[in-house]
């Protein structure tokens, strides 16, 4: 049997909805007319669904819903309102439905069906493996994929994806003040508007993550938020790349295929879809990590005398990120020589010499020039 709780500052309205719910076969755990007591009452009673009036004095239903989702209560919210204009605000905080006053039985039944469907879906996910795992891609277009699936999680707004990406890039368990988040994601807005957008975005993220059964959330702390991750809930491509580089992992037959896949994945533009100023330092940082690991793989290929076309594809991918890196140019020159001899090596050198002269106004370095001479003599 579905369990419900009703919050409305008008006692007669609360009692009417109570009776309608009972007639629909729902167990009503309690009715609350004081909005300030609603959150604690919901924590104590743990209903499946909270029927919540929007227009209440001092503390609105929208504010209560934000606190409910921030506290990760396992319940759905259905708003009750006399004004259709609140529908948009209702769905900002991921309410499953809203009802217009006076509440009609057919509308209430529709909401109960939606709640039941959502609860069954979440229960099936839990039964099929308790907590799910996710893979996050920060290189290329931001994506969160569940349990190795190909279809990414859909976000209500692009700001949800951006805020989650920003939090994932912070040191573990770091608390960020709301002012830091305002500056990063809503720098052009005043504090009041940025605060509304931040709370709304956090609520949406937490609702989506809760529906995914991931064990990940944005927890409210004093004047800010921190990212809470359960063990092994998420694998993030950027974090994996960083660990390989900072831990100086050696390449060998055991991990070669994995490193090749990682380098290929991280050759895509970092945080591709976001244009906020906060992204730039991270782009520079992870570009350096990519180049470091890519060069390491390239040297492994050279030492192992790997198939030259395979090695050249990697060299070209690295050159795209750092076109004037002469180590990469020297390695590519040797590979062109292995593939096509003196003529191909000379053509590659001349193309690079023209590029660097036109764009930088200089000539290839002495080492690269000497290498060409040694190869073609």
Secondary structure, 3 states (H helix, E strand, C coil): CCEEEEECCCHHHHHHHHHHHHHCCCEEEEEECCHHHHHHHHHHHCCCEEEEECCCCCCCHHHHHHHHHHCCCCCEEEEEECCHHHHHHHHHCCCCEEEECCCCHHHHHHHHHHHHHHHHHHHHHHHCCCCCCEEEECECCCEEEECCCCCECCCCCHHHHHHHHHHHCCCCCCEEEHHHHHHHHCCCCCHHHHHHHHHHHHHHHHHHHHHCCCCEEEEEECCEEEEEECCCCEEEHHHHHHHHHHCCCCCCCCCHHHHHHHHHHCCCCECCCCCCCCHHHHHHHHHHHHHHHHHHHHHHHHHHCCCHHHHHHHHHHHHHHCCCCHHHHHHHHHHHHHHHHHHHHHHHHHHHHHHHHHHCCCCCCHHHHHHHHHHHC
